[in-house]
Amino acid sequence: MRPIKLKMSAFGPYVEPTTLDFENGLRDEKIFLIHGETGAGKTTILDAMTYALYGETSGKVRDAKDMRSKGVARSEERRVGKE
């Protein structure tokens, strides 16, 4: 399975609605690298993918309910999904 697009909002450090497009710019590459500084949200991307598919985070290190962004109003809904 290959990710195409991932939409997140109020999930971990992704407070604002964010869409990651894994299709555009990768051409026909078979593999890709998610890289960035420590604390940039790389593992959160994997957690969001796992949450969208199975309703829980990857590796069972963090609980899904703890993935809600701390900087959003209580009325703001946590969202993760595909486009």
Biopython code that builds the backbone (N, CA, C, O; Angstrom):
import numpy as np
from Bio.PDB.StructureBuilder import StructureBuilder

atoms = [
    (1, "MET", "N", (0.845, -1.167, 0.000)),
    (1, "MET", "CA", (0.000, 0.000, 0.000)),
    (1, "MET", "C", (0.897, 1.238, 0.000)),
    (1, "MET", "O", (1.930, 1.275, 0.668)),
    (2, "ARG", "N", (0.488, 2.228, -0.747)),
    (2, "ARG", "CA", (1.253, 3.471, -0.859)),
    (2, "ARG", "C", (0.370, 4.650, -0.469)),
    (2, "ARG", "O", (-0.735, 4.790, -0.993)),
    (3, "PRO", "N", (0.841, 5.506, 0.450)),
    (3, "PRO", "CA", (0.028, 6.674, 0.809)),
    (3, "PRO", "C", (-0.056, 7.648, -0.364)),
    (3, "PRO", "O", (0.898, 7.801, -1.127)),
    (4, "ILE", "N", (-1.192, 8.294, -0.497)),
    (4, "ILE", "CA", (-1.385, 9.280, -1.555)),
    (4, "ILE", "C", (-1.509, 10.670, -0.946)),
    (4, "ILE", "O", (-0.716, 11.557, -1.262)),
    (5, "LYS", "N", (-2.498, 10.867, -0.076)),
    (5, "LYS", "CA", (-2.674, 12.140, 0.621)),
    (5, "LYS", "C", (-3.107, 11.856, 2.052)),
    (5, "LYS", "O", (-3.843, 10.906, 2.317)),
    (6, "LEU", "N", (-2.644, 12.688, 2.962)),
    (6, "LEU", "CA", (-3.007, 12.581, 4.368)),
    (6, "LEU", "C", (-3.400, 13.964, 4.854)),
    (6, "LEU", "O", (-2.636, 14.920, 4.726)),
    (7, "LYS", "N", (-4.600, 14.060, 5.414)),
    (7, "LYS", "CA", (-5.094, 15.333, 5.939)),
    (7, "LYS", "C", (-5.138, 15.240, 7.460)),
    (7, "LYS", "O", (-5.657, 14.272, 8.016)),
    (8, "MET", "N", (-4.582, 16.270, 8.140)),
    (8, "MET", "CA", (-4.571, 16.305, 9.598)),
    (8, "MET", "C", (-4.996, 17.688, 10.071)),
    (8, "MET", "O", (-4.719, 18.699, 9.427)),
    (9, "SER", "N", (-5.671, 17.704, 11.202)),
    (9, "SER", "CA", (-6.048, 18.964, 11.835)),
    (9, "SER", "C", (-6.176, 18.716, 13.334)),
    (9, "SER", "O", (-6.850, 17.774, 13.751)),
    (10, "ALA", "N", (-5.539, 19.548, 14.138)),
    (10, "ALA", "CA", (-5.553, 19.418, 15.604)),
    (10, "ALA", "C", (-4.997, 18.064, 16.036)),
    (10, "ALA", "O", (-5.447, 17.496, 17.031)),
    (11, "PHE", "N", (-4.030, 17.553, 15.299)),
    (11, "PHE", "CA", (-3.425, 16.252, 15.592)),
    (11, "PHE", "C", (-1.941, 16.464, 15.854)),
    (11, "PHE", "O", (-1.191, 16.819, 14.945)),
    (12, "GLY", "N", (-1.517, 16.246, 17.093)),
    (12, "GLY", "CA", (-0.119, 16.463, 17.454)),
    (12, "GLY", "C", (0.297, 17.895, 17.165)),
    (12, "GLY", "O", (-0.451, 18.824, 17.473)),
    (13, "PRO", "N", (1.475, 18.098, 16.578)),
    (13, "PRO", "CA", (1.937, 19.457, 16.296)),
    (13, "PRO", "C", (1.225, 20.113, 15.106)),
    (13, "PRO", "O", (1.448, 21.290, 14.824)),
    (14, "TYR", "N", (0.376, 19.362, 14.415)),
    (14, "TYR", "CA", (-0.324, 19.883, 13.236)),
    (14, "TYR", "C", (-1.635, 20.530, 13.677)),
    (14, "TYR", "O", (-2.706, 19.938, 13.541)),
    (15, "VAL", "N", (-1.538, 21.760, 14.211)),
    (15, "VAL", "CA", (-2.688, 22.481, 14.738)),
    (15, "VAL", "C", (-3.618, 22.896, 13.603)),
    (15, "VAL", "O", (-4.819, 22.631, 13.646)),
    (16, "GLU", "N", (-3.061, 23.539, 12.603)),
    (16, "GLU", "CA", (-3.838, 24.002, 11.442)),
    (16, "GLU", "C", (-4.092, 22.833, 10.494)),
    (16, "GLU", "O", (-3.317, 21.876, 10.472)),
    (17, "PRO", "N", (-5.169, 22.900, 9.712)),
    (17, "PRO", "CA", (-5.394, 21.845, 8.712)),
    (17, "PRO", "C", (-4.180, 21.726, 7.782)),
    (17, "PRO", "O", (-3.738, 22.712, 7.192)),
    (18, "THR", "N", (-3.661, 20.527, 7.665)),
    (18, "THR", "CA", (-2.458, 20.258, 6.886)),
    (18, "THR", "C", (-2.710, 19.058, 5.985)),
    (18, "THR", "O", (-3.211, 18.033, 6.447)),
    (19, "THR", "N", (-2.370, 19.171, 4.715)),
    (19, "THR", "CA", (-2.476, 18.047, 3.789)),
    (19, "THR", "C", (-1.086, 17.706, 3.278)),
    (19, "THR", "O", (-0.386, 18.559, 2.732)),
    (20, "LEU", "N", (-0.694, 16.458, 3.459)),
    (20, "LEU", "CA", (0.575, 15.965, 2.920)),
    (20, "LEU", "C", (0.263, 15.204, 1.643)),
    (20, "LEU", "O", (-0.515, 14.250, 1.654)),
    (21, "ASP", "N", (0.863, 15.620, 0.559)),
    (21, "ASP", "CA", (0.635, 15.004, -0.743)),
    (21, "ASP", "C", (1.838, 14.122, -1.077)),
    (21, "ASP", "O", (2.897, 14.629, -1.446)),
    (22, "PHE", "N", (1.679, 12.819, -0.950)),
    (22, "PHE", "CA", (2.762, 11.879, -1.200)),
    (22, "PHE", "C", (2.866, 11.490, -2.675)),
    (22, "PHE", "O", (3.794, 10.782, -3.068)),
    (23, "GLU", "N", (1.930, 11.944, -3.478)),
    (23, "GLU", "CA", (1.909, 11.567, -4.893)),
    (23, "GLU", "C", (2.631, 12.587, -5.765)),
    (23, "GLU", "O", (3.478, 12.222, -6.580)),
    (24, "ASN", "N", (2.299, 13.861, -5.595)),
    (24, "ASN", "CA", (2.921, 14.912, -6.410)),
    (24, "ASN", "C", (4.369, 15.109, -6.004)),
    (24, "ASN", "O", (4.680, 15.193, -4.815)),
    (25, "GLY", "N", (5.230, 15.181, -6.959)),
    (25, "GLY", "CA", (6.643, 15.410, -6.694)),
    (25, "GLY", "C", (7.452, 14.137, -6.523)),
    (25, "GLY", "O", (8.680, 14.178, -6.584)),
    (26, "LEU", "N", (6.791, 13.008, -6.312)),
    (26, "LEU", "CA", (7.523, 11.751, -6.159)),
    (26, "LEU", "C", (7.695, 11.009, -7.481)),
    (26, "LEU", "O", (8.425, 10.021, -7.562)),
    (27, "ARG", "N", (7.023, 11.493, -8.502)),
    (27, "ARG", "CA", (7.050, 10.840, -9.815)),
    (27, "ARG", "C", (6.703, 9.366, -9.642)),
    (27, "ARG", "O", (5.704, 9.045, -8.998)),
    (28, "ASP", "N", (7.493, 8.481, -10.192)),
    (28, "ASP", "CA", (7.222, 7.055, -10.082)),
    (28, "ASP", "C", (8.177, 6.368, -9.108)),
    (28, "ASP", "O", (8.417, 5.165, -9.210)),
    (29, "GLU", "N", (8.720, 7.136, -8.165)),
    (29, "GLU", "CA", (9.646, 6.562, -7.191)),
    (29, "GLU", "C", (8.931, 5.526, -6.334)),
    (29, "GLU", "O", (7.759, 5.693, -5.997)),
    (30, "LYS", "N", (9.630, 4.473, -5.987)),
    (30, "LYS", "CA", (9.056, 3.391, -5.176)),
    (30, "LYS", "C", (9.188, 3.663, -3.683)),
    (30, "LYS", "O", (8.377, 3.180, -2.894)),
    (31, "ILE", "N", (10.196, 4.427, -3.290)),
    (31, "ILE", "CA", (10.389, 4.741, -1.883)),
    (31, "ILE", "C", (10.585, 6.245, -1.713)),
    (31, "ILE", "O", (10.931, 6.946, -2.664)),
    (32, "PHE", "N", (10.361, 6.733, -0.494)),
    (32, "PHE", "CA", (10.595, 8.136, -0.188)),
    (32, "PHE", "C", (11.036, 8.238, 1.259)),
    (32, "PHE", "O", (10.902, 7.283, 2.023)),
    (33, "LEU", "N", (11.555, 9.378, 1.631)),
    (33, "LEU", "CA", (12.090, 9.612, 2.952)),
    (33, "LEU", "C", (11.324, 10.746, 3.622)),
    (33, "LEU", "O", (11.111, 11.803, 3.027)),
    (34, "ILE", "N", (10.913, 10.515, 4.863)),
    (34, "ILE", "CA", (10.334, 11.578, 5.678)),
    (34, "ILE", "C", (11.454, 12.028, 6.609)),
    (34, "ILE", "O", (11.902, 11.257, 7.457)),
    (35, "HIS", "N", (11.908, 13.268, 6.457)),
    (35, "HIS", "CA", (13.034, 13.733, 7.270)),
    (35, "HIS", "C", (12.755, 15.119, 7.825)),
    (35, "HIS", "O", (11.919, 15.857, 7.304)),
    (36, "GLY", "N", (13.465, 15.456, 8.883)),
    (36, "GLY", "CA", (13.322, 16.766, 9.495)),
    (36, "GLY", "C", (14.024, 16.789, 10.838)),
    (36, "GLY", "O", (14.545, 15.775, 11.301)),
    (37, "GLU", "N", (14.031, 17.946, 11.449)),
    (37, "GLU", "CA", (14.663, 18.129, 12.752)),
    (37, "GLU", "C", (13.942, 17.301, 13.814)),
    (37, "GLU", "O", (12.788, 16.909, 13.641)),
    (38, "THR", "N", (14.646, 17.044, 14.912)),
    (38, "THR", "CA", (14.041, 16.376, 16.050)),
    (38, "THR", "C", (12.851, 17.204, 16.540)),
    (38, "THR", "O", (12.968, 18.411, 16.748)),
    (39, "GLY", "N", (11.726, 16.552, 16.717)),
    (39, "GLY", "CA", (10.521, 17.233, 17.186)),
    (39, "GLY", "C", (9.699, 17.891, 16.098)),
    (39, "GLY", "O", (8.737, 18.600, 16.394)),
    (40, "ALA", "N", (10.061, 17.668, 14.838)),
    (40, "ALA", "CA", (9.360, 18.321, 13.731)),
    (40, "ALA", "C", (8.018, 17.671, 13.404)),
    (40, "ALA", "O", (7.192, 18.281, 12.726)),
    (41, "GLY", "N", (7.785, 16.436, 13.879)),
    (41, "GLY", "CA", (6.499, 15.779, 13.631)),
    (41, "GLY", "C", (6.572, 14.584, 12.701)),
    (41, "GLY", "O", (5.544, 14.161, 12.173)),
    (42, "LYS", "N", (7.758, 14.025, 12.484)),
    (42, "LYS", "CA", (7.901, 12.871, 11.575)),
    (42, "LYS", "C", (7.128, 11.656, 12.091)),
    (42, "LYS", "O", (6.373, 11.039, 11.340)),
    (43, "THR", "N", (7.310, 11.316, 13.353)),
    (43, "THR", "CA", (6.605, 10.170, 13.920)),
    (43, "THR", "C", (5.103, 10.431, 13.969)),
    (43, "THR", "O", (4.303, 9.503, 13.849)),
    (44, "THR", "N", (4.723, 11.693, 14.145)),
    (44, "THR", "CA", (3.305, 12.035, 14.163)),
    (44, "THR", "C", (2.661, 11.730, 12.816)),
    (44, "THR", "O", (1.492, 11.348, 12.768)),
    (45, "ILE", "N", (3.396, 11.891, 11.728)),
    (45, "ILE", "CA", (2.866, 11.540, 10.402)),
    (45, "ILE", "C", (2.548, 10.048, 10.365)),
    (45, "ILE", "O", (1.488, 9.649, 9.883)),
    (46, "LEU", "N", (3.458, 9.230, 10.871)),
    (46, "LEU", "CA", (3.213, 7.778, 10.908)),
    (46, "LEU", "C", (2.065, 7.451, 11.860)),
    (46, "LEU", "O", (1.249, 6.575, 11.571)),
    (47, "ASP", "N", (1.999, 8.152, 12.995)),
    (47, "ASP", "CA", (0.890, 7.963, 13.924)),
    (47, "ASP", "C", (-0.432, 8.317, 13.252)),
    (47, "ASP", "O", (-1.425, 7.611, 13.432)),
    (48, "ALA", "N", (-0.456, 9.401, 12.483)),
    (48, "ALA", "CA", (-1.682, 9.835, 11.805)),
    (48, "ALA", "C", (-2.125, 8.808, 10.767)),
    (48, "ALA", "O", (-3.316, 8.522, 10.645)),
    (49, "MET", "N", (-1.175, 8.254, 10.021)),
    (49, "MET", "CA", (-1.517, 7.214, 9.044)),
    (49, "MET", "C", (-2.134, 5.997, 9.736)),
    (49, "MET", "O", (-3.153, 5.462, 9.299)),
    (50, "THR", "N", (-1.493, 5.578, 10.820)),
    (50, "THR", "CA", (-1.990, 4.416, 11.559)),
    (50, "THR", "C", (-3.347, 4.719, 12.187)),
    (50, "THR", "O", (-4.239, 3.871, 12.190)),
    (51, "TYR", "N", (-3.497, 5.928, 12.717)),
    (51, "TYR", "CA", (-4.766, 6.333, 13.318)),
    (51, "TYR", "C", (-5.885, 6.348, 12.276)),
    (51, "TYR", "O", (-7.000, 5.906, 12.553)),
    (52, "ALA", "N", (-5.585, 6.856, 11.077)),
    (52, "ALA", "CA", (-6.595, 6.910, 10.013)),
    (52, "ALA", "C", (-7.035, 5.503, 9.602)),
    (52, "ALA", "O", (-8.200, 5.284, 9.271)),
    (53, "LEU", "N", (-6.112, 4.566, 9.625)),
    (53, "LEU", "CA", (-6.435, 3.192, 9.204)),
    (53, "LEU", "C", (-7.042, 2.334, 10.314)),
    (53, "LEU", "O", (-7.972, 1.564, 10.073)),
    (54, "TYR", "N", (-6.504, 2.471, 11.545)),
    (54, "TYR", "CA", (-6.859, 1.533, 12.614)),
    (54, "TYR", "C", (-7.433, 2.169, 13.873)),
    (54, "TYR", "O", (-7.865, 1.452, 14.776)),
    (55, "GLY", "N", (-7.450, 3.504, 13.958)),
    (55, "GLY", "CA", (-7.992, 4.166, 15.134)),
    (55, "GLY", "C", (-7.058, 4.192, 16.333)),
    (55, "GLY", "O", (-7.489, 4.487, 17.448)),
    (56, "GLU", "N", (-5.791, 3.889, 16.117)),
    (56, "GLU", "CA", (-4.780, 3.962, 17.186)),
    (56, "GLU", "C", (-3.462, 4.422, 16.586)),
    (56, "GLU", "O", (-3.295, 4.431, 15.367)),
    (57, "THR", "N", (-2.522, 4.804, 17.451)),
    (57, "THR", "CA", (-1.242, 5.308, 16.967)),
    (57, "THR", "C", (-0.262, 4.168, 16.704)),
    (57, "THR", "O", (-0.503, 3.026, 17.094)),
    (58, "SER", "N", (0.836, 4.491, 16.044)),
    (58, "SER", "CA", (1.841, 3.470, 15.721)),
    (58, "SER", "C", (2.664, 3.111, 16.947)),
    (58, "SER", "O", (2.957, 3.973, 17.775)),
    (59, "GLY", "N", (3.032, 1.867, 17.065)),
    (59, "GLY", "CA", (3.932, 1.423, 18.124)),
    (59, "GLY", "C", (3.349, 1.380, 19.514)),
    (59, "GLY", "O", (4.031, 0.958, 20.448)),
    (60, "LYS", "N", (2.113, 1.800, 19.686)),
    (60, "LYS", "CA", (1.439, 1.791, 20.985)),
    (60, "LYS", "C", (2.209, 2.532, 22.078)),
    (60, "LYS", "O", (2.031, 2.258, 23.265)),
    (61, "VAL", "N", (3.075, 3.482, 21.670)),
    (61, "VAL", "CA", (3.832, 4.273, 22.638)),
    (61, "VAL", "C", (2.966, 5.427, 23.152)),
    (61, "VAL", "O", (2.968, 5.726, 24.346)),
    (62, "ARG", "N", (2.232, 6.068, 22.252)),
    (62, "ARG", "CA", (1.334, 7.160, 22.606)),
    (62, "ARG", "C", (-0.101, 6.700, 22.403)),
    (62, "ARG", "O", (-0.409, 5.982, 21.451)),
    (63, "ASP", "N", (-0.970, 7.121, 23.307)),
    (63, "ASP", "CA", (-2.386, 6.802, 23.183)),
    (63, "ASP", "C", (-3.028, 7.783, 22.204)),
    (63, "ASP", "O", (-2.658, 8.956, 22.175)),
    (64, "ALA", "N", (-3.971, 7.320, 21.414)),
    (64, "ALA", "CA", (-4.609, 8.166, 20.399)),
    (64, "ALA", "C", (-5.253, 9.405, 21.017)),
    (64, "ALA", "O", (-5.222, 10.476, 20.409)),
    (65, "LYS", "N", (-5.832, 9.285, 22.205)),
    (65, "LYS", "CA", (-6.477, 10.444, 22.830)),
    (65, "LYS", "C", (-5.463, 11.520, 23.218)),
    (65, "LYS", "O", (-5.826, 12.686, 23.374)),
    (66, "ASP", "N", (-4.208, 11.139, 23.373)),
    (66, "ASP", "CA", (-3.153, 12.102, 23.717)),
    (66, "ASP", "C", (-2.602, 12.835, 22.497)),
    (66, "ASP", "O", (-1.759, 13.720, 22.646)),
    (67, "MET", "N", (-3.056, 12.488, 21.305)),
    (67, "MET", "CA", (-2.538, 13.093, 20.080)),
    (67, "MET", "C", (-3.260, 14.385, 19.708)),
    (67, "MET", "O", (-2.932, 15.006, 18.697)),
    (68, "ARG", "N", (-4.233, 14.792, 20.509)),
    (68, "ARG", "CA", (-4.932, 16.042, 20.238)),
    (68, "ARG", "C", (-3.973, 17.213, 20.468)),
    (68, "ARG", "O", (-3.274, 17.250, 21.480)),
    (69, "SER", "N", (-3.936, 18.156, 19.548)),
    (69, "SER", "CA", (-3.078, 19.336, 19.673)),
    (69, "SER", "C", (-3.433, 20.107, 20.939)),
    (69, "SER", "O", (-4.603, 20.259, 21.289)),
    (70, "LYS", "N", (-2.412, 20.582, 21.605)),
    (70, "LYS", "CA", (-2.619, 21.334, 22.847)),
    (70, "LYS", "C", (-2.996, 22.790, 22.574)),
    (70, "LYS", "O", (-3.554, 23.449, 23.451)),
    (71, "GLY", "N", (-2.706, 23.302, 21.386)),
    (71, "GLY", "CA", (-2.932, 24.710, 21.087)),
    (71, "GLY", "C", (-4.252, 25.020, 20.413)),
    (71, "GLY", "O", (-4.374, 26.066, 19.776)),
    (72, "VAL", "N", (-5.248, 24.151, 20.527)),
    (72, "VAL", "CA", (-6.534, 24.396, 19.869)),
    (72, "VAL", "C", (-7.655, 24.440, 20.901)),
    (72, "VAL", "O", (-7.542, 23.869, 21.986)),
    (73, "ALA", "N", (-8.726, 25.120, 20.551)),
    (73, "ALA", "CA", (-9.886, 25.207, 21.434)),
    (73, "ALA", "C", (-10.536, 23.832, 21.592)),
    (73, "ALA", "O", (-10.437, 22.984, 20.704)),
    (74, "ARG", "N", (-11.191, 23.622, 22.715)),
    (74, "ARG", "CA", (-11.868, 22.337, 22.963)),
    (74, "ARG", "C", (-12.910, 22.034, 21.888)),
    (74, "ARG", "O", (-13.182, 20.872, 21.585)),
    (75, "SER", "N", (-13.485, 23.080, 21.320)),
    (75, "SER", "CA", (-14.515, 22.891, 20.301)),
    (75, "SER", "C", (-13.928, 22.421, 18.961)),
    (75, "SER", "O", (-14.652, 21.901, 18.113)),
    (76, "GLU", "N", (-12.613, 22.608, 18.775)),
    (76, "GLU", "CA", (-11.946, 22.197, 17.536)),
    (76, "GLU", "C", (-11.825, 20.678, 17.508)),
    (76, "GLU", "O", (-11.285, 20.074, 18.436)),
    (77, "GLU", "N", (-12.319, 20.077, 16.465)),
    (77, "GLU", "CA", (-12.295, 18.619, 16.349)),
    (77, "GLU", "C", (-10.963, 18.125, 15.793)),
    (77, "GLU", "O", (-10.441, 18.679, 14.825)),
    (78, "ARG", "N", (-10.423, 17.084, 16.408)),
    (78, "ARG", "CA", (-9.214, 16.433, 15.879)),
    (78, "ARG", "C", (-9.638, 15.628, 14.665)),
    (78, "ARG", "O", (-10.586, 14.846, 14.737)),
    (79, "ARG", "N", (-8.939, 15.815, 13.540)),
    (79, "ARG", "CA", (-9.281, 15.094, 12.317)),
    (79, "ARG", "C", (-8.037, 14.517, 11.668)),
    (79, "ARG", "O", (-6.992, 15.164, 11.604)),
    (80, "VAL", "N", (-8.165, 13.311, 11.197)),
    (80, "VAL", "CA", (-7.124, 12.657, 10.417)),
    (80, "VAL", "C", (-7.835, 11.817, 9.379)),
    (80, "VAL", "O", (-8.786, 11.103, 9.698)),
    (81, "GLY", "N", (-7.380, 11.896, 8.138)),
    (81, "GLY", "CA", (-8.023, 11.087, 7.101)),
    (81, "GLY", "C", (-7.333, 11.254, 5.779)),
    (81, "GLY", "O", (-6.335, 11.961, 5.640)),
    (82, "LYS", "N", (-7.894, 10.586, 4.832)),
    (82, "LYS", "CA", (-7.369, 10.679, 3.470)),
    (82, "LYS", "C", (-8.282, 11.571, 2.673)),
    (82, "LYS", "O", (-9.419, 11.827, 3.070)),
    (83, "GLU", "N", (-7.795, 12.037, 1.568)),
    (83, "GLU", "CA", (-8.603, 12.918, 0.730)),
    (83, "GLU", "C", (-9.437, 12.108, -0.223)),
    (83, "GLU", "O", (-10.190, 12.672, -1.017)),
]
sb = StructureBuilder()
sb.init_structure("model")
sb.init_model(0)
sb.init_chain("A")
sb.init_seg("    ")
for serial, (resi, resn, name, xyz) in enumerate(atoms, 1):
    if name == "N":
        sb.init_residue(resn, " ", resi, " ")
    sb.init_atom(name, np.array(xyz, "f"), 0.0, 1.0, " ", f" {name:<3s}", serial, name[0])
structure = sb.get_structure()
